[in-house]
Structures are given as structure tokens and as C-alpha cells.
Amino acid sequence: MPIRGSSTRSRLQLVCHASLAVAGDIKVIPTDCLKCHNETAKDAPQFRKLMHAIRIAGGAENHFLTRANGNCSSCHKLDQATGTWSLGTGSY
């Protein structure tokens, strides 16, 4: 089956993500995502920029906006003692 995509980059994304899933390399999100989507990434967008862009796009079709009311604490956890935010993690 041919890989569909409008660009070489989108084809690469499909191949990379599919091979990681098949190999079982994606188990804990976002920890496993950060192996490629980190602050120094050159071939993949930074995770924080990617996720925030996805979270604000799509209007009524965006479940983050419609179901979670755009609540940042759906992903981020606030330490009330220090006032700092961290990113939660979850098993996949």
C-alpha cells in the first residue's frame, strides 16, 4: 500500500511513527515522544510547540476545546506549593 501524503516530510512522519508503534517503542506519552520531539530536535517539531498548536486548532471539531474546555490542567499539573507547572505522563 503506498504511503499517502502531500510532502516528503509527511511521508517520513507516517513511516517513523508507524515503525515506532510496531516496534513497541511508544509506551509512555509524552516521555517516549520526547525522544525525537525535544528542545534540540532538528528533524521533528518540538513537542510543546506541536501539542499547543494542535490544542488550539479546529474550533468546534477540536475535542480539547469542546470537551476539556481548553483546560490546561488536562495535561499540565500545578504544584500549588511552588506555583510551578509540570507535564503529566500516561501509559499508552
ROSE-904590 format. One record per residue: residue in one letter; chain; x, y, z of N, C-alpha, C, O in turn. Coordinates in Angstrom, 2 decimals. Layout:
BEGIN
(A,A,(X,Y,Z),(X,Y,Z),(X,Y,Z),(X,Y,Z))
...
This chain:
BEGIN
(M,A,(0.85,-1.18,0.00),(0.00,0.00,0.00),(0.89,1.23,0.00),(1.79,1.33,0.83))
(P,A,(0.68,2.18,-0.90),(1.51,3.37,-0.94),(1.22,4.27,0.25),(0.10,4.32,0.76))
(I,A,(2.23,4.99,0.68),(2.06,5.95,1.77),(1.55,7.24,1.18),(2.15,7.77,0.24))
(R,A,(0.47,7.74,1.70),(-0.11,8.97,1.18),(0.42,10.15,1.97),(0.69,10.03,3.16))
(G,A,(0.55,11.25,1.32),(0.98,12.47,1.98),(1.31,13.51,0.94),(1.64,13.18,-0.20))
(S,A,(1.23,14.75,1.32),(1.44,15.82,0.36),(2.90,16.19,0.24),(3.27,16.98,-0.64))
(S,A,(3.74,15.65,1.09),(5.15,16.02,1.04),(6.01,14.87,1.53),(5.53,13.91,2.13))
(T,A,(7.29,15.00,1.26),(8.25,14.02,1.76),(8.22,14.00,3.28),(8.31,12.94,3.89))
(R,A,(8.09,15.17,3.89),(8.04,15.27,5.36),(6.86,14.49,5.94),(7.02,13.78,6.92))
(S,A,(5.67,14.62,5.34),(4.51,13.91,5.88),(4.67,12.41,5.69),(4.22,11.63,6.54))
(R,A,(5.30,11.98,4.60),(5.55,10.55,4.40),(6.53,10.05,5.46),(6.35,8.96,6.01))
(L,A,(7.55,10.83,5.75),(8.53,10.45,6.78),(7.86,10.32,8.14),(8.16,9.40,8.89))
(Q,A,(6.95,11.23,8.45),(6.23,11.16,9.72),(5.44,9.87,9.83),(5.46,9.22,10.87))
(L,A,(4.74,9.50,8.77),(3.96,8.26,8.78),(4.86,7.05,8.97),(4.54,6.16,9.76))
(V,A,(5.96,7.00,8.27),(6.88,5.86,8.36),(7.50,5.79,9.75),(7.53,4.72,10.36))
(C,A,(8.00,6.91,10.25),(8.64,6.93,11.57),(7.67,6.54,12.68),(7.98,5.68,13.50))
(H,A,(6.51,7.17,12.71),(5.55,6.88,13.78),(5.04,5.45,13.69),(4.87,4.79,14.71))
(A,A,(4.79,4.96,12.49),(4.31,3.59,12.33),(5.36,2.59,12.79),(5.04,1.62,13.47))
(S,A,(6.63,2.81,12.42),(7.68,1.86,12.82),(7.89,1.88,14.32),(8.18,0.83,14.90))
(L,A,(7.76,3.03,14.95),(7.90,3.10,16.41),(6.76,2.36,17.10),(6.97,1.66,18.09))
(A,A,(5.56,2.50,16.58),(4.40,1.83,17.17),(4.51,0.32,17.02),(4.23,-0.42,17.97))
(V,A,(4.91,-0.15,15.84),(5.06,-1.58,15.60),(6.15,-2.17,16.49),(6.00,-3.27,17.02))
(A,A,(7.25,-1.43,16.66),(8.36,-1.92,17.47),(8.04,-1.86,18.96),(8.78,-2.42,19.77))
(G,A,(6.95,-1.20,19.32),(6.59,-1.08,20.73),(7.37,-0.03,21.47),(7.45,-0.05,22.70))
(D,A,(7.98,0.92,20.72),(8.80,1.95,21.34),(7.99,3.10,21.92),(8.55,3.97,22.59))
(I,A,(6.69,3.12,21.68),(5.84,4.16,22.24),(4.96,3.51,23.30),(3.98,2.83,22.99))
(K,A,(5.33,3.73,24.55),(4.57,3.14,25.66),(4.08,4.20,26.65),(2.99,4.08,27.19))
(V,A,(4.89,5.22,26.87),(4.55,6.26,27.83),(4.55,7.61,27.11),(5.57,8.06,26.60))
(I,A,(3.39,8.23,27.09),(3.23,9.53,26.45),(3.20,10.58,27.55),(2.43,10.40,28.50))
(P,A,(3.95,11.64,27.51),(4.76,12.15,26.41),(6.23,11.73,26.48),(7.00,12.08,25.59))
(T,A,(6.62,11.00,27.49),(8.03,10.67,27.68),(8.66,10.07,26.42),(9.73,10.50,26.01))
(D,A,(8.01,9.08,25.82),(8.57,8.44,24.63),(8.58,9.38,23.43),(9.44,9.27,22.56))
(C,A,(7.63,10.29,23.37),(7.58,11.25,22.27),(8.78,12.19,22.32),(9.30,12.62,21.28))
(L,A,(9.22,12.51,23.53),(10.32,13.46,23.71),(11.66,12.92,23.26),(12.63,13.68,23.18))
(K,A,(11.75,11.64,22.96),(12.99,11.09,22.42),(13.32,11.76,21.09),(14.49,12.00,20.79))
(C,A,(12.31,12.07,20.30),(12.51,12.74,19.00),(12.05,14.20,19.03),(12.71,15.07,18.46))
(H,A,(10.94,14.46,19.70),(10.34,15.79,19.73),(10.83,16.58,20.94),(10.03,16.97,21.79))
(N,A,(12.15,16.81,21.01),(12.73,17.51,22.17),(13.16,18.92,21.79),(12.99,19.35,20.65))
(E,A,(13.73,19.63,22.75),(14.11,21.03,22.55),(15.21,21.21,21.51),(15.32,22.29,20.92))
(T,A,(16.01,20.19,21.26),(17.11,20.32,20.29),(16.80,19.61,18.98),(17.68,19.47,18.13))
(A,A,(15.57,19.19,18.80),(15.17,18.44,17.60),(15.39,19.26,16.34),(15.05,20.45,16.28))
(K,A,(15.95,18.62,15.34),(16.14,19.27,14.05),(15.23,18.66,12.98),(14.88,19.34,12.02))
(D,A,(14.86,17.39,13.14),(14.04,16.69,12.15),(12.58,16.53,12.57),(11.76,16.03,11.80))
(A,A,(12.26,16.94,13.78),(10.89,16.80,14.29),(10.54,18.07,15.06),(11.41,18.66,15.70))
(P,A,(9.28,18.50,15.02),(8.91,19.70,15.78),(9.01,19.45,17.28),(8.80,18.33,17.75))
(Q,A,(9.33,20.50,18.01),(9.39,20.38,19.46),(8.02,19.98,19.98),(7.00,20.50,19.51))
(F,A,(7.99,19.07,20.95),(6.74,18.53,21.47),(5.82,19.63,21.97),(4.63,19.63,21.66))
(R,A,(6.35,20.55,22.75),(5.50,21.58,23.34),(4.85,22.44,22.26),(3.67,22.79,22.38))
(K,A,(5.59,22.79,21.23),(5.02,23.60,20.14),(3.99,22.80,19.35),(2.94,23.33,18.98))
(L,A,(4.29,21.55,19.11),(3.38,20.68,18.37),(2.05,20.50,19.12),(0.98,20.68,18.54))
(M,A,(2.13,20.16,20.39),(0.92,19.92,21.19),(0.09,21.18,21.36),(-1.13,21.13,21.24))
(H,A,(0.73,22.30,21.65),(-0.04,23.53,21.83),(-0.70,23.95,20.52),(-1.82,24.46,20.55))
(A,A,(-0.04,23.76,19.39),(-0.65,24.10,18.10),(-1.87,23.21,17.82),(-2.89,23.69,17.33))
(I,A,(-1.75,21.93,18.14),(-2.87,21.01,17.93),(-4.04,21.37,18.85),(-5.20,21.28,18.44))
(R,A,(-3.73,21.77,20.05),(-4.78,22.05,21.05),(-5.62,23.27,20.74),(-6.75,23.36,21.20))
(I,A,(-5.09,24.21,19.95),(-5.86,25.43,19.69),(-6.48,25.47,18.30),(-7.15,26.43,17.95))
(A,A,(-6.27,24.43,17.51),(-6.78,24.42,16.13),(-8.10,23.67,16.03),(-8.37,22.78,16.83))
(G,A,(-8.89,24.02,15.06),(-10.05,23.21,14.71),(-11.39,23.65,15.25),(-12.42,23.11,14.84))
(G,A,(-11.43,24.60,16.16),(-12.70,25.10,16.66),(-13.62,24.03,17.21),(-13.22,23.26,18.08))
(A,A,(-14.86,23.97,16.71),(-15.87,23.05,17.22),(-15.50,21.58,17.02),(-16.04,20.72,17.71))
(E,A,(-14.60,21.29,16.10),(-14.16,19.91,15.86),(-13.06,19.48,16.83),(-12.70,18.30,16.86))
(N,A,(-12.52,20.39,17.60),(-11.40,20.11,18.49),(-11.93,19.64,19.85),(-12.54,20.42,20.59))
(H,A,(-11.69,18.38,20.17),(-12.21,17.81,21.42),(-11.58,18.44,22.65),(-12.22,18.51,23.70))
(F,A,(-10.35,18.90,22.55),(-9.72,19.57,23.69),(-10.49,20.84,24.05),(-10.70,21.14,25.23))
(L,A,(-10.91,21.57,23.04),(-11.67,22.80,23.30),(-13.11,22.52,23.70),(-13.65,23.21,24.56))
(T,A,(-13.73,21.52,23.07),(-15.15,21.28,23.33),(-15.41,20.39,24.54),(-16.40,20.60,25.25))
(R,A,(-14.56,19.42,24.80),(-14.79,18.51,25.92),(-14.03,18.89,27.19),(-14.54,18.74,28.30))
(A,A,(-12.79,19.39,27.01),(-11.98,19.77,28.18),(-12.03,21.27,28.42),(-11.34,21.78,29.30))
(N,A,(-12.85,21.97,27.63),(-13.00,23.42,27.75),(-11.67,24.15,27.67),(-11.52,25.23,28.26))
(G,A,(-10.70,23.59,26.95),(-9.40,24.23,26.81),(-8.63,24.32,28.12),(-7.77,25.18,28.28))
(N,A,(-8.95,23.42,29.04),(-8.35,23.44,30.37),(-6.92,22.91,30.33),(-6.71,21.73,30.04))
(C,A,(-5.95,23.77,30.61),(-4.53,23.38,30.55),(-4.20,22.25,31.52),(-3.28,21.47,31.28))
(S,A,(-4.96,22.15,32.62),(-4.67,21.11,33.61),(-5.08,19.71,33.12),(-4.90,18.73,33.83))
(S,A,(-5.63,19.64,31.91),(-5.88,18.33,31.31),(-4.54,17.62,31.06),(-4.47,16.39,31.14))
(C,A,(-3.51,18.38,30.76),(-2.17,17.82,30.51),(-1.16,18.28,31.54),(-0.29,17.51,31.96))
(H,A,(-1.28,19.52,31.95),(-0.31,20.09,32.89),(-0.80,19.96,34.32),(-2.00,20.03,34.59))
(K,A,(0.14,19.77,35.23),(-0.18,19.66,36.65),(0.44,20.83,37.40),(1.62,21.14,37.21))
(L,A,(-0.33,21.49,38.24),(0.14,22.63,39.01),(0.56,22.18,40.40),(-0.21,21.54,41.12))
(D,A,(1.79,22.52,40.77),(2.26,22.29,42.14),(1.87,23.52,42.93),(2.51,24.57,42.80))
(Q,A,(0.84,23.41,43.76),(0.32,24.56,44.47),(1.31,25.12,45.49),(1.25,26.30,45.83))
(A,A,(2.21,24.28,45.97),(3.19,24.74,46.95),(4.23,25.67,46.31),(4.67,26.64,46.92))
(T,A,(4.62,25.35,45.06),(5.67,26.14,44.40),(5.13,27.05,43.31),(5.81,28.00,42.90))
(G,A,(3.92,26.78,42.84),(3.35,27.55,41.75),(3.90,27.20,40.38),(3.72,27.95,39.42))
(T,A,(4.59,26.07,40.30),(5.16,25.66,39.02),(4.28,24.61,38.34),(3.57,23.85,38.99))
(W,A,(4.35,24.61,37.02),(3.60,23.65,36.21),(4.53,22.56,35.74),(5.70,22.81,35.45))
(S,A,(4.02,21.35,35.66),(4.78,20.25,35.07),(3.88,19.52,34.10),(2.67,19.77,34.04))
(L,A,(4.47,18.64,33.35),(3.70,17.87,32.37),(3.47,16.49,32.92),(4.42,15.80,33.29))
(G,A,(2.20,16.08,32.98),(1.88,14.75,33.45),(2.29,13.71,32.42),(2.66,14.06,31.30))
(T,A,(2.21,12.48,32.77),(2.54,11.41,31.84),(1.49,10.32,31.97),(0.80,10.24,32.98))
(G,A,(1.38,9.50,30.95),(0.41,8.44,30.99),(0.89,7.25,30.19),(1.59,7.40,29.19))
(S,A,(0.52,6.08,30.62),(0.90,4.88,29.87),(-0.01,4.75,28.68),(-1.19,5.10,28.75))
(Y,A,(0.52,4.26,27.60),(-0.21,4.11,26.35),(-0.54,2.66,26.17),(-1.16,2.29,25.17))
